[in-house]
């Protein structure tokens, strides 16, 4: 009980108030460097994972056709007919 009263007293006396600290230029640069390093590491892992898994795909041509079909492949597959309601 006494600890709770001391805590309330501490909070009421402005000692518990958080004072914002201005960051200097070095601290901001370090923070952005860590963020950029994390993003570069994540991008590197994604690229390496895709590169390593590419050989395990059954047919790489089919994957490329699915990701970026040309107009002829879209017509052959019936995409135009489906989109135009024919």
C-alpha positions in Angstrom: 0.0 0.0 0.0 2.8 2.4 0.8 4.5 1.6 -2.5 1.3 2.7 -4.4 1.1 5.9 -2.4 4.7 6.6 -3.1 4.1 6.0 -6.8 1.2 8.4 -6.9 3.2 11.0 -5.1 6.0 10.5 -7.7 3.6 10.9 -10.6 2.0 14.0 -9.1 5.4 15.7 -8.6 6.4 16.1 -12.3 9.3 13.7 -11.8 7.3 11.0 -13.7 6.7 13.3 -16.6 8.5 12.2 -19.8 10.6 14.9 -21.3 11.1 14.6 -25.0 14.8 14.5 -26.0 15.8 16.1 -29.3 17.7 13.7 -31.5 20.9 14.9 -33.1 21.9 14.4 -36.7 24.1 11.3 -35.9 21.3 9.5 -34.1 18.9 10.1 -37.1 21.5 9.0 -39.6 22.2 5.8 -37.6 18.5 5.1 -37.4 18.1 5.5 -41.2 21.2 3.4 -41.8 19.8 0.5 -39.8 16.4 0.7 -41.6 18.2 0.8 -45.0 20.4 -2.1 -44.0 17.3 -4.2 -42.9 15.5 -3.4 -46.2 18.6 -4.3 -48.2 18.9 -7.6 -46.3 15.3 -8.4 -46.9 15.5 -7.6 -50.6 18.7 -9.7 -50.9 17.0 -12.7 -49.2 14.0 -12.5 -51.5 16.2 -12.3 -54.6 18.3 -15.2 -53.4 15.3 -17.3 -52.5 13.7 -16.7 -55.9 17.0 -17.5 -57.7 17.4 -20.7 -55.7 13.8 -21.9 -56.2 13.7 -21.0 -60.0 15.3 -24.4 -60.9 12.6 -26.3 -59.0 9.7 -25.0 -61.0 8.2 -27.6 -63.3 8.1 -25.3 -66.4 9.6 -21.9 -66.2 8.0 -20.8 -69.5 4.5 -21.5 -68.1 5.3 -19.4 -65.1 6.5 -16.5 -67.2 3.4 -16.8 -69.4 1.2 -16.7 -66.3 3.0 -13.6 -64.9 3.2 -11.6 -68.1 0.9 -13.0 -70.9 1.1 -11.5 -74.3 -1.9 -10.5 -76.3 -1.8 -13.6 -78.5 -1.5 -15.9 -75.4 -4.4 -14.0 -73.8 -6.6 -14.5 -76.9 -5.7 -18.2 -77.1 -6.4 -18.7 -73.4 -9.8 -17.1 -73.7 -9.0 -14.1 -71.5 -10.4 -11.6 -74.0 -13.6 -13.6 -74.4 -14.1 -13.7 -70.7 -13.3 -10.0 -70.1 -15.6 -8.9 -72.9 -18.4 -11.3 -72.0 -18.4 -13.1 -75.3 
